[in-house]
Amino acid sequence: MTDWVGRLLVLPVYILLSLFFKWILSWGGAEKIEGWKAGWLIGWVADDWDTEQIWMWALLTWIGWTVFCLLALVV
């Protein structure tokens, strides 16, 4: 019974994460969280990151979450 519940939870989590990454990549989120806000939202190492570094982090992390969620749904 818990197998389908876990798969059911993957979709809303992925949708929320995708909205967050879409905001960073396309809707100007990287510029808005540059500086100490990036350190709070991303991690302490992101305090000194510029917009391009935040954008690259979001792109690579989004790809990683996509692969993870696809595997969680299939396996």
Phi and psi restraints in degrees (range 20) as a CNS / XPLOR table:
assign (resid 1 and name C) (resid 2 and name N)
       (resid 2 and name CA) (resid 2 and name C) 1.0 -73.8 20.0 2
assign (resid 2 and name N) (resid 2 and name CA)
       (resid 2 and name C) (resid 3 and name N) 1.0 -17.0 20.0 2
assign (resid 2 and name C) (resid 3 and name N)
       (resid 3 and name CA) (resid 3 and name C) 1.0 -63.3 20.0 2
assign (resid 3 and name N) (resid 3 and name CA)
       (resid 3 and name C) (resid 4 and name N) 1.0 -45.9 20.0 2
assign (resid 3 and name C) (resid 4 and name N)
       (resid 4 and name CA) (resid 4 and name C) 1.0 -74.1 20.0 2
assign (resid 4 and name N) (resid 4 and name CA)
       (resid 4 and name C) (resid 5 and name N) 1.0 -26.8 20.0 2
assign (resid 4 and name C) (resid 5 and name N)
       (resid 5 and name CA) (resid 5 and name C) 1.0 -67.5 20.0 2
assign (resid 5 and name N) (resid 5 and name CA)
       (resid 5 and name C) (resid 6 and name N) 1.0 -42.5 20.0 2
assign (resid 5 and name C) (resid 6 and name N)
       (resid 6 and name CA) (resid 6 and name C) 1.0 -62.9 20.0 2
assign (resid 6 and name N) (resid 6 and name CA)
       (resid 6 and name C) (resid 7 and name N) 1.0 -40.7 20.0 2
assign (resid 6 and name C) (resid 7 and name N)
       (resid 7 and name CA) (resid 7 and name C) 1.0 -68.8 20.0 2
assign (resid 7 and name N) (resid 7 and name CA)
       (resid 7 and name C) (resid 8 and name N) 1.0 -33.2 20.0 2
assign (resid 7 and name C) (resid 8 and name N)
       (resid 8 and name CA) (resid 8 and name C) 1.0 -68.9 20.0 2
assign (resid 8 and name N) (resid 8 and name CA)
       (resid 8 and name C) (resid 9 and name N) 1.0 -32.7 20.0 2
assign (resid 8 and name C) (resid 9 and name N)
       (resid 9 and name CA) (resid 9 and name C) 1.0 -76.9 20.0 2
assign (resid 9 and name N) (resid 9 and name CA)
       (resid 9 and name C) (resid 10 and name N) 1.0 -20.7 20.0 2
assign (resid 9 and name C) (resid 10 and name N)
       (resid 10 and name CA) (resid 10 and name C) 1.0 -63.7 20.0 2
assign (resid 10 and name N) (resid 10 and name CA)
       (resid 10 and name C) (resid 11 and name N) 1.0 -40.1 20.0 2
assign (resid 10 and name C) (resid 11 and name N)
       (resid 11 and name CA) (resid 11 and name C) 1.0 -64.5 20.0 2
assign (resid 11 and name N) (resid 11 and name CA)
       (resid 11 and name C) (resid 12 and name N) 1.0 -50.8 20.0 2
assign (resid 11 and name C) (resid 12 and name N)
       (resid 12 and name CA) (resid 12 and name C) 1.0 -64.7 20.0 2
assign (resid 12 and name N) (resid 12 and name CA)
       (resid 12 and name C) (resid 13 and name N) 1.0 -35.1 20.0 2
assign (resid 12 and name C) (resid 13 and name N)
       (resid 13 and name CA) (resid 13 and name C) 1.0 -64.7 20.0 2
assign (resid 13 and name N) (resid 13 and name CA)
       (resid 13 and name C) (resid 14 and name N) 1.0 -43.4 20.0 2
assign (resid 13 and name C) (resid 14 and name N)
       (resid 14 and name CA) (resid 14 and name C) 1.0 -65.6 20.0 2
assign (resid 14 and name N) (resid 14 and name CA)
       (resid 14 and name C) (resid 15 and name N) 1.0 -38.1 20.0 2
assign (resid 14 and name C) (resid 15 and name N)
       (resid 15 and name CA) (resid 15 and name C) 1.0 -64.0 20.0 2
assign (resid 15 and name N) (resid 15 and name CA)
       (resid 15 and name C) (resid 16 and name N) 1.0 -44.0 20.0 2
assign (resid 15 and name C) (resid 16 and name N)
       (resid 16 and name CA) (resid 16 and name C) 1.0 -64.4 20.0 2
assign (resid 16 and name N) (resid 16 and name CA)
       (resid 16 and name C) (resid 17 and name N) 1.0 -44.2 20.0 2
assign (resid 16 and name C) (resid 17 and name N)
       (resid 17 and name CA) (resid 17 and name C) 1.0 -63.1 20.0 2
assign (resid 17 and name N) (resid 17 and name CA)
       (resid 17 and name C) (resid 18 and name N) 1.0 -39.3 20.0 2
assign (resid 17 and name C) (resid 18 and name N)
       (resid 18 and name CA) (resid 18 and name C) 1.0 -64.6 20.0 2
assign (resid 18 and name N) (resid 18 and name CA)
       (resid 18 and name C) (resid 19 and name N) 1.0 -39.0 20.0 2
assign (resid 18 and name C) (resid 19 and name N)
       (resid 19 and name CA) (resid 19 and name C) 1.0 -63.3 20.0 2
assign (resid 19 and name N) (resid 19 and name CA)
       (resid 19 and name C) (resid 20 and name N) 1.0 -41.3 20.0 2
assign (resid 19 and name C) (resid 20 and name N)
       (resid 20 and name CA) (resid 20 and name C) 1.0 -62.4 20.0 2
assign (resid 20 and name N) (resid 20 and name CA)
       (resid 20 and name C) (resid 21 and name N) 1.0 -47.8 20.0 2
assign (resid 20 and name C) (resid 21 and name N)
       (resid 21 and name CA) (resid 21 and name C) 1.0 -68.2 20.0 2
assign (resid 21 and name N) (resid 21 and name CA)
       (resid 21 and name C) (resid 22 and name N) 1.0 -36.1 20.0 2
assign (resid 21 and name C) (resid 22 and name N)
       (resid 22 and name CA) (resid 22 and name C) 1.0 -63.0 20.0 2
assign (resid 22 and name N) (resid 22 and name CA)
       (resid 22 and name C) (resid 23 and name N) 1.0 -40.3 20.0 2
assign (resid 22 and name C) (resid 23 and name N)
       (resid 23 and name CA) (resid 23 and name C) 1.0 -61.3 20.0 2
assign (resid 23 and name N) (resid 23 and name CA)
       (resid 23 and name C) (resid 24 and name N) 1.0 -44.2 20.0 2
assign (resid 23 and name C) (resid 24 and name N)
       (resid 24 and name CA) (resid 24 and name C) 1.0 -66.1 20.0 2
assign (resid 24 and name N) (resid 24 and name CA)
       (resid 24 and name C) (resid 25 and name N) 1.0 -44.1 20.0 2
assign (resid 24 and name C) (resid 25 and name N)
       (resid 25 and name CA) (resid 25 and name C) 1.0 -79.5 20.0 2
assign (resid 25 and name N) (resid 25 and name CA)
       (resid 25 and name C) (resid 26 and name N) 1.0 -38.2 20.0 2
assign (resid 25 and name C) (resid 26 and name N)
       (resid 26 and name CA) (resid 26 and name C) 1.0 -117.2 20.0 2
assign (resid 26 and name N) (resid 26 and name CA)
       (resid 26 and name C) (resid 27 and name N) 1.0 -25.5 20.0 2
assign (resid 26 and name C) (resid 27 and name N)
       (resid 27 and name CA) (resid 27 and name C) 1.0 -108.4 20.0 2
assign (resid 27 and name N) (resid 27 and name CA)
       (resid 27 and name C) (resid 28 and name N) 1.0 21.2 20.0 2
assign (resid 27 and name C) (resid 28 and name N)
       (resid 28 and name CA) (resid 28 and name C) 1.0 82.8 20.0 2
assign (resid 28 and name N) (resid 28 and name CA)
       (resid 28 and name C) (resid 29 and name N) 1.0 16.2 20.0 2
assign (resid 28 and name C) (resid 29 and name N)
       (resid 29 and name CA) (resid 29 and name C) 1.0 -68.6 20.0 2
assign (resid 29 and name N) (resid 29 and name CA)
       (resid 29 and name C) (resid 30 and name N) 1.0 -32.7 20.0 2
assign (resid 29 and name C) (resid 30 and name N)
       (resid 30 and name CA) (resid 30 and name C) 1.0 -63.0 20.0 2
assign (resid 30 and name N) (resid 30 and name CA)
       (resid 30 and name C) (resid 31 and name N) 1.0 -38.4 20.0 2
assign (resid 30 and name C) (resid 31 and name N)
       (resid 31 and name CA) (resid 31 and name C) 1.0 -69.3 20.0 2
assign (resid 31 and name N) (resid 31 and name CA)
       (resid 31 and name C) (resid 32 and name N) 1.0 -33.9 20.0 2
assign (resid 31 and name C) (resid 32 and name N)
       (resid 32 and name CA) (resid 32 and name C) 1.0 -76.4 20.0 2
assign (resid 32 and name N) (resid 32 and name CA)
       (resid 32 and name C) (resid 33 and name N) 1.0 -28.5 20.0 2
assign (resid 32 and name C) (resid 33 and name N)
       (resid 33 and name CA) (resid 33 and name C) 1.0 -102.8 20.0 2
assign (resid 33 and name N) (resid 33 and name CA)
       (resid 33 and name C) (resid 34 and name N) 1.0 10.1 20.0 2
assign (resid 33 and name C) (resid 34 and name N)
       (resid 34 and name CA) (resid 34 and name C) 1.0 -64.0 20.0 2
assign (resid 34 and name N) (resid 34 and name CA)
       (resid 34 and name C) (resid 35 and name N) 1.0 138.4 20.0 2
assign (resid 34 and name C) (resid 35 and name N)
       (resid 35 and name CA) (resid 35 and name C) 1.0 100.2 20.0 2
assign (resid 35 and name N) (resid 35 and name CA)
       (resid 35 and name C) (resid 36 and name N) 1.0 -142.4 20.0 2
assign (resid 35 and name C) (resid 36 and name N)
       (resid 36 and name CA) (resid 36 and name C) 1.0 -64.6 20.0 2
assign (resid 36 and name N) (resid 36 and name CA)
       (resid 36 and name C) (resid 37 and name N) 1.0 -27.2 20.0 2
assign (resid 36 and name C) (resid 37 and name N)
       (resid 37 and name CA) (resid 37 and name C) 1.0 -67.2 20.0 2
assign (resid 37 and name N) (resid 37 and name CA)
       (resid 37 and name C) (resid 38 and name N) 1.0 -33.3 20.0 2
assign (resid 37 and name C) (resid 38 and name N)
       (resid 38 and name CA) (resid 38 and name C) 1.0 -65.5 20.0 2
assign (resid 38 and name N) (resid 38 and name CA)
       (resid 38 and name C) (resid 39 and name N) 1.0 -39.0 20.0 2
assign (resid 38 and name C) (resid 39 and name N)
       (resid 39 and name CA) (resid 39 and name C) 1.0 -63.1 20.0 2
assign (resid 39 and name N) (resid 39 and name CA)
       (resid 39 and name C) (resid 40 and name N) 1.0 -33.0 20.0 2
assign (resid 39 and name C) (resid 40 and name N)
       (resid 40 and name CA) (resid 40 and name C) 1.0 -77.5 20.0 2
assign (resid 40 and name N) (resid 40 and name CA)
       (resid 40 and name C) (resid 41 and name N) 1.0 -41.5 20.0 2
assign (resid 40 and name C) (resid 41 and name N)
       (resid 41 and name CA) (resid 41 and name C) 1.0 -82.9 20.0 2
assign (resid 41 and name N) (resid 41 and name CA)
       (resid 41 and name C) (resid 42 and name N) 1.0 -36.5 20.0 2
assign (resid 41 and name C) (resid 42 and name N)
       (resid 42 and name CA) (resid 42 and name C) 1.0 -99.3 20.0 2
assign (resid 42 and name N) (resid 42 and name CA)
       (resid 42 and name C) (resid 43 and name N) 1.0 -50.6 20.0 2
assign (resid 42 and name C) (resid 43 and name N)
       (resid 43 and name CA) (resid 43 and name C) 1.0 159.0 20.0 2
assign (resid 43 and name N) (resid 43 and name CA)
       (resid 43 and name C) (resid 44 and name N) 1.0 164.6 20.0 2
assign (resid 43 and name C) (resid 44 and name N)
       (resid 44 and name CA) (resid 44 and name C) 1.0 -63.4 20.0 2
assign (resid 44 and name N) (resid 44 and name CA)
       (resid 44 and name C) (resid 45 and name N) 1.0 -25.4 20.0 2
assign (resid 44 and name C) (resid 45 and name N)
       (resid 45 and name CA) (resid 45 and name C) 1.0 -72.8 20.0 2
assign (resid 45 and name N) (resid 45 and name CA)
       (resid 45 and name C) (resid 46 and name N) 1.0 -15.7 20.0 2
assign (resid 45 and name C) (resid 46 and name N)
       (resid 46 and name CA) (resid 46 and name C) 1.0 -87.2 20.0 2
assign (resid 46 and name N) (resid 46 and name CA)
       (resid 46 and name C) (resid 47 and name N) 1.0 3.9 20.0 2
assign (resid 46 and name C) (resid 47 and name N)
       (resid 47 and name CA) (resid 47 and name C) 1.0 -57.9 20.0 2
assign (resid 47 and name N) (resid 47 and name CA)
       (resid 47 and name C) (resid 48 and name N) 1.0 -38.2 20.0 2
assign (resid 47 and name C) (resid 48 and name N)
       (resid 48 and name CA) (resid 48 and name C) 1.0 -97.8 20.0 2
assign (resid 48 and name N) (resid 48 and name CA)
       (resid 48 and name C) (resid 49 and name N) 1.0 4.6 20.0 2
assign (resid 48 and name C) (resid 49 and name N)
       (resid 49 and name CA) (resid 49 and name C) 1.0 -74.1 20.0 2
assign (resid 49 and name N) (resid 49 and name CA)
       (resid 49 and name C) (resid 50 and name N) 1.0 143.6 20.0 2
assign (resid 49 and name C) (resid 50 and name N)
       (resid 50 and name CA) (resid 50 and name C) 1.0 -92.3 20.0 2
assign (resid 50 and name N) (resid 50 and name CA)
       (resid 50 and name C) (resid 51 and name N) 1.0 -176.3 20.0 2
assign (resid 50 and name C) (resid 51 and name N)
       (resid 51 and name CA) (resid 51 and name C) 1.0 -61.0 20.0 2
assign (resid 51 and name N) (resid 51 and name CA)
       (resid 51 and name C) (resid 52 and name N) 1.0 -41.2 20.0 2
assign (resid 51 and name C) (resid 52 and name N)
       (resid 52 and name CA) (resid 52 and name C) 1.0 -66.8 20.0 2
assign (resid 52 and name N) (resid 52 and name CA)
       (resid 52 and name C) (resid 53 and name N) 1.0 -37.1 20.0 2
assign (resid 52 and name C) (resid 53 and name N)
       (resid 53 and name CA) (resid 53 and name C) 1.0 -68.9 20.0 2
assign (resid 53 and name N) (resid 53 and name CA)
       (resid 53 and name C) (resid 54 and name N) 1.0 -39.2 20.0 2
assign (resid 53 and name C) (resid 54 and name N)
       (resid 54 and name CA) (resid 54 and name C) 1.0 -64.8 20.0 2
assign (resid 54 and name N) (resid 54 and name CA)
       (resid 54 and name C) (resid 55 and name N) 1.0 -40.4 20.0 2
assign (resid 54 and name C) (resid 55 and name N)
       (resid 55 and name CA) (resid 55 and name C) 1.0 -62.5 20.0 2
assign (resid 55 and name N) (resid 55 and name CA)
       (resid 55 and name C) (resid 56 and name N) 1.0 -44.6 20.0 2
assign (resid 55 and name C) (resid 56 and name N)
       (resid 56 and name CA) (resid 56 and name C) 1.0 -65.7 20.0 2
assign (resid 56 and name N) (resid 56 and name CA)
       (resid 56 and name C) (resid 57 and name N) 1.0 -41.1 20.0 2
assign (resid 56 and name C) (resid 57 and name N)
       (resid 57 and name CA) (resid 57 and name C) 1.0 -59.1 20.0 2
assign (resid 57 and name N) (resid 57 and name CA)
       (resid 57 and name C) (resid 58 and name N) 1.0 -45.3 20.0 2
assign (resid 57 and name C) (resid 58 and name N)
       (resid 58 and name CA) (resid 58 and name C) 1.0 -63.7 20.0 2
assign (resid 58 and name N) (resid 58 and name CA)
       (resid 58 and name C) (resid 59 and name N) 1.0 -41.4 20.0 2
assign (resid 58 and name C) (resid 59 and name N)
       (resid 59 and name CA) (resid 59 and name C) 1.0 -63.6 20.0 2
assign (resid 59 and name N) (resid 59 and name CA)
       (resid 59 and name C) (resid 60 and name N) 1.0 -49.5 20.0 2
assign (resid 59 and name C) (resid 60 and name N)
       (resid 60 and name CA) (resid 60 and name C) 1.0 -66.4 20.0 2
assign (resid 60 and name N) (resid 60 and name CA)
       (resid 60 and name C) (resid 61 and name N) 1.0 -38.4 20.0 2
assign (resid 60 and name C) (resid 61 and name N)
       (resid 61 and name CA) (resid 61 and name C) 1.0 -69.0 20.0 2
assign (resid 61 and name N) (resid 61 and name CA)
       (resid 61 and name C) (resid 62 and name N) 1.0 -37.8 20.0 2
assign (resid 61 and name C) (resid 62 and name N)
       (resid 62 and name CA) (resid 62 and name C) 1.0 -63.7 20.0 2
assign (resid 62 and name N) (resid 62 and name CA)
       (resid 62 and name C) (resid 63 and name N) 1.0 -41.9 20.0 2
assign (resid 62 and name C) (resid 63 and name N)
       (resid 63 and name CA) (resid 63 and name C) 1.0 -62.0 20.0 2
assign (resid 63 and name N) (resid 63 and name CA)
       (resid 63 and name C) (resid 64 and name N) 1.0 -43.4 20.0 2
assign (resid 63 and name C) (resid 64 and name N)
       (resid 64 and name CA) (resid 64 and name C) 1.0 -61.9 20.0 2
assign (resid 64 and name N) (resid 64 and name CA)
       (resid 64 and name C) (resid 65 and name N) 1.0 -44.4 20.0 2
assign (resid 64 and name C) (resid 65 and name N)
       (resid 65 and name CA) (resid 65 and name C) 1.0 -65.9 20.0 2
assign (resid 65 and name N) (resid 65 and name CA)
       (resid 65 and name C) (resid 66 and name N) 1.0 -33.9 20.0 2
assign (resid 65 and name C) (resid 66 and name N)
       (resid 66 and name CA) (resid 66 and name C) 1.0 -64.2 20.0 2
assign (resid 66 and name N) (resid 66 and name CA)
       (resid 66 and name C) (resid 67 and name N) 1.0 -46.2 20.0 2
assign (resid 66 and name C) (resid 67 and name N)
       (resid 67 and name CA) (resid 67 and name C) 1.0 -62.7 20.0 2
assign (resid 67 and name N) (resid 67 and name CA)
       (resid 67 and name C) (resid 68 and name N) 1.0 -44.8 20.0 2
assign (resid 67 and name C) (resid 68 and name N)
       (resid 68 and name CA) (resid 68 and name C) 1.0 -60.6 20.0 2
assign (resid 68 and name N) (resid 68 and name CA)
       (resid 68 and name C) (resid 69 and name N) 1.0 -45.6 20.0 2
assign (resid 68 and name C) (resid 69 and name N)
       (resid 69 and name CA) (resid 69 and name C) 1.0 -68.8 20.0 2
assign (resid 69 and name N) (resid 69 and name CA)
       (resid 69 and name C) (resid 70 and name N) 1.0 -37.1 20.0 2
assign (resid 69 and name C) (resid 70 and name N)
       (resid 70 and name CA) (resid 70 and name C) 1.0 -63.9 20.0 2
assign (resid 70 and name N) (resid 70 and name CA)
       (resid 70 and name C) (resid 71 and name N) 1.0 -42.4 20.0 2
assign (resid 70 and name C) (resid 71 and name N)
       (resid 71 and name CA) (resid 71 and name C) 1.0 -65.6 20.0 2
assign (resid 71 and name N) (resid 71 and name CA)
       (resid 71 and name C) (resid 72 and name N) 1.0 -37.1 20.0 2
assign (resid 71 and name C) (resid 72 and name N)
       (resid 72 and name CA) (resid 72 and name C) 1.0 -65.8 20.0 2
assign (resid 72 and name N) (resid 72 and name CA)
       (resid 72 and name C) (resid 73 and name N) 1.0 -32.8 20.0 2
assign (resid 72 and name C) (resid 73 and name N)
       (resid 73 and name CA) (resid 73 and name C) 1.0 -78.5 20.0 2
assign (resid 73 and name N) (resid 73 and name CA)
       (resid 73 and name C) (resid 74 and name N) 1.0 -32.6 20.0 2
assign (resid 73 and name C) (resid 74 and name N)
       (resid 74 and name CA) (resid 74 and name C) 1.0 -87.3 20.0 2
assign (resid 74 and name N) (resid 74 and name CA)
       (resid 74 and name C) (resid 75 and name N) 1.0 -44.8 20.0 2
